């Protein structure tokens, strides 16, 4: 029976193609070099679509290469081709080149080929290398190469794993403007307060919010809430809506294909009674707005401690979505709402989100970064 070590190559099939070109077992020749044995076969390559493997990233497809290990310390050489078949954002591209692994890596080589008239921006992390650049009349090749990198030692709880990687992040842009504009476009039309959403919001407020003179007049008028003796406020309106979205709707993180970045409309989320973080926050935002409250979707990265100004701009930077509610009416501070939490207070901000830079999508050229406090 053969024993295998598996190597996963992640990508998104909507935008990229991946082809395994070579797999060799490198056998010591006794003279300090290696003889190569070709072990490439279709049976050693497995393609997994998003969501097929619960242990893999829901947001990425995976090509798994099964290396046939015979002895401890076996060395393998492989090469792959990743080709962008269409851009996620028109005229732009991004990639993350990771050089090390949880096993020792004798040599890593990455080549990126782009049209000669295009700019390529890059940043290195935990590495001190620069690319060798070659070009002809039409194309330019950027070549990175490292040797003898030790196995990555992961100490859980000390630092974020992605912050430890020896990597180069490449991009067609060194600014956030085009990325922000793209996120604005894909989010703004998903938060329409339909009649179903307005009706459910009205039911929640009537059922859960105590009447009182402190409730904003426009909200009292909108939902025909009478003034009583016991006080209430805007926070009670937010709480009633938040608890419905957070506690009643099932969290389902399996968004496939373009759904890795593009949310489904709030109306669909309410009908299905389930959604991922993006789905939950577009519904929560739509319901808050139908209650005459100012609310915006906000995108964050909770997997890295590297400051925003040191990050290379790319859509993949964001891996979570929450809601920003600015100070307004009788609210005396800004609030950050995470409806993926279950049985947490509506105003609770998880420690991993505090201090992070969030991209608040206000639309109309007003979107930008705010720090979560």
Residue pairs with C-beta under 8 A, 6 or more apart in sequence:
2 68
3 68
3 69
3 70
4 66
4 67
4 68
4 69
5 66
5 67
5 69
5 103
6 64
6 65
6 66
6 67
7 64
7 65
7 67
7 78
8 56
8 62
8 63
8 64
8 65
9 18
9 62
9 63
9 64
9 65
9 80
9 82
10 56
10 57
10 60
10 61
10 62
11 18
11 60
11 61
11 62
11 63
11 82
12 59
12 60
12 61
12 88
12 257
12 260
13 49
13 61
13 257
14 86
14 257
14 258
15 84
15 85
15 86
15 87
15 88
16 82
16 83
16 84
16 85
17 82
17 83
17 85
18 63
18 80
18 81
18 82
18 83
19 80
19 81
19 83
20 40
20 45
20 63
20 65
20 78
20 79
20 80
21 78
21 79
21 80
21 81
22 38
22 40
22 77
22 78
22 79
23 38
23 39
23 40
23 44
23 65
23 67
23 76
23 77
23 78
24 36
24 37
24 38
24 39
24 40
24 76
24 77
24 78
25 36
25 37
25 39
25 67
25 68
25 70
25 74
25 75
25 76
26 34
26 35
26 36
26 37
26 75
26 76
26 77
27 34
27 35
27 36
27 37
28 34
28 35
29 35
34 75
36 77
39 67
39 68
39 76
43 66
44 65
44 66
44 67
44 68
45 63
45 64
45 65
45 66
46 63
46 64
46 66
47 61
47 62
47 63
47 64
48 56
48 61
48 62
48 63
48 64
49 61
49 256
50 56
50 57
50 58
50 59
50 60
50 61
50 254
50 255
50 256
50 257
50 260
51 58
51 254
51 256
53 62
56 62
58 253
58 254
58 255
58 256
58 260
58 276
59 255
59 260
59 261
59 319
60 260
63 80
65 78
67 74
67 76
67 78
75 106
82 95
84 93
87 93
88 182
88 261
88 315
89 178
89 179
89 182
89 315
91 172
92 171
92 172
92 173
92 178
93 114
93 171
93 172
94 169
94 170
94 171
94 172
94 312
94 314
94 315
94 316
95 112
95 169
95 170
96 167
96 168
96 169
96 170
96 316
97 110
97 112
97 144
97 167
97 168
97 169
97 170
98 165
98 166
98 167
99 105
99 108
99 110
99 127
99 144
99 146
99 149
99 165
99 166
99 167
99 168
100 108
100 149
100 150
100 151
100 152
100 165
100 166
101 151
101 152
102 151
102 152
102 154
103 151
104 148
104 149
104 150
104 151
105 146
105 148
105 149
106 147
106 148
107 145
107 146
107 147
107 148
108 144
108 145
108 146
108 147
108 149
109 143
109 144
109 145
110 143
110 144
110 145
110 168
111 141
111 142
111 143
111 144
112 120
112 141
112 142
112 170
113 139
113 140
113 141
114 120
114 139
114 140
114 142
115 138
115 139
115 140
116 135
116 136
116 137
116 138
116 139
116 140
118 140
118 172
119 172
120 140
120 142
120 170
120 171
120 172
121 170
121 171
121 172
121 173
121 174
121 312
122 131
122 142
122 168
122 169
122 170
122 171
122 312
123 168
123 169
123 310
123 311
123 312
124 167
124 168
125 163
125 165
125 166
125 167
125 168
125 169
125 306
126 164
126 165
126 166
126 167
127 146
127 166
127 167
127 168
129 144
129 145
129 146
129 168
131 142
131 143
131 144
132 142
132 143
132 144
132 145
133 140
133 141
133 142
133 143
134 140
134 141
134 143
135 141
142 170
144 168
146 166
149 166
152 164
152 165
154 161
154 164
159 305
160 303
160 304
160 305
161 303
162 303
162 304
163 304
163 305
163 306
169 311
169 312
169 314
170 312
171 312
171 313
171 314
173 179
173 313
174 312
174 313
175 313
176 313
176 359
176 369
179 313
179 314
179 315
180 359
180 361
180 367
180 368
182 315
183 299
183 315
183 359
183 361
183 367
184 361
184 363
184 367
186 261
186 262
186 263
187 263
187 282
187 297
187 361
188 361
188 363
189 265
190 263
190 264
190 265
190 266
190 282
191 266
191 282
191 285
191 286
191 289
191 297
192 265
192 266
192 267
192 286
193 201
193 266
193 286
193 287
193 289
193 290
194 266
194 267
194 286
196 267
196 270
196 271
197 266
197 267
197 270
197 283
197 286
197 287
197 290
198 290
200 244
200 270
200 287
201 241
201 287
201 290
201 291
202 222
202 223
204 240
204 241
204 244
204 287
205 219
205 223
205 225
205 237
205 240
205 241
205 291
206 223
206 225
207 240
208 236
208 239
208 240
208 243
209 215
209 225
209 232
209 236
209 237
209 240
210 228
210 230
210 231
210 232
210 236
211 220
211 225
211 226
211 227
211 228
211 230
211 232
212 227
212 228
212 229
212 230
212 231
212 232
212 233
213 227
213 231
214 231
214 232
214 233
214 330
215 225
215 227
215 232
215 233
215 234
215 236
215 237
216 234
216 292
216 329
216 330
218 292
219 225
219 234
219 237
219 291
219 292
220 226
220 227
222 291
222 292
223 291
233 330
233 331
234 293
234 328
234 329
234 330
234 331
235 330
235 331
235 346
235 347
237 291
237 293
238 288
238 293
238 325
238 335
238 337
238 346
239 346
241 284
241 287
241 288
241 291
242 284
242 337
242 339
242 346
243 346
244 287
245 280
245 283
245 284
245 287
245 339
246 280
246 339
246 340
246 341
246 342
246 344
246 346
247 342
247 343
248 273
249 269
249 273
249 274
249 275
249 280
249 283
249 339
250 273
250 274
251 274
251 275
251 276
251 277
251 280
251 340
251 342
252 274
252 275
252 276
253 276
253 277
254 276
255 264
255 276
255 278
255 279
259 276
261 315
262 278
263 278
263 279
263 281
263 282
263 321
264 275
264 278
264 279
264 282
265 282
266 282
266 283
266 285
266 286
266 287
268 279
269 275
269 279
269 280
269 282
269 283
270 283
275 283
277 320
277 321
277 322
277 339
277 340
278 297
278 321
280 339
280 340
281 297
281 298
281 321
281 322
281 323
281 337
281 339
282 297
284 295
284 323
284 337
284 339
285 295
285 296
285 297
285 323
288 295
288 323
288 325
289 295
293 325
293 328
293 329
294 325
294 326
294 328
295 323
295 324
295 325
296 323
296 324
296 325
296 326
296 360
296 361
296 362
297 321
297 322
297 323
297 324
297 360
297 361
298 321
298 322
298 323
298 324
298 336
298 358
298 359
298 360
298 361
298 370
299 318
299 320
299 321
299 358
299 359
299 361
300 318
300 319
300 320
300 321
300 322
300 353
300 356
300 357
300 358
300 359
300 372
301 311
301 317
301 318
301 319
301 320
301 356
301 357
302 319
302 320
302 352
302 353
302 356
303 319
304 311
307 357
308 357
308 369
311 317
318 359
320 340
320 353
322 336
322 337
322 338
322 339
322 353
322 358
323 336
323 337
323 338
323 339
324 334
324 335
324 336
324 337
324 358
324 360
324 370
325 331
325 334
325 335
325 336
325 337
326 334
327 333
327 334
334 373
335 347
336 349
336 353
336 358
336 372
337 346
337 347
338 344
338 348
338 349
338 350
338 353
341 348
341 350
344 350
349 372
353 372
354 372
354 373
355 371
355 372
355 373
356 371
356 372
357 369
357 370
357 371
357 372
358 369
358 370
358 371
358 372
359 367
359 368
359 369
360 367
360 368
360 369
360 370
361 367
362 368
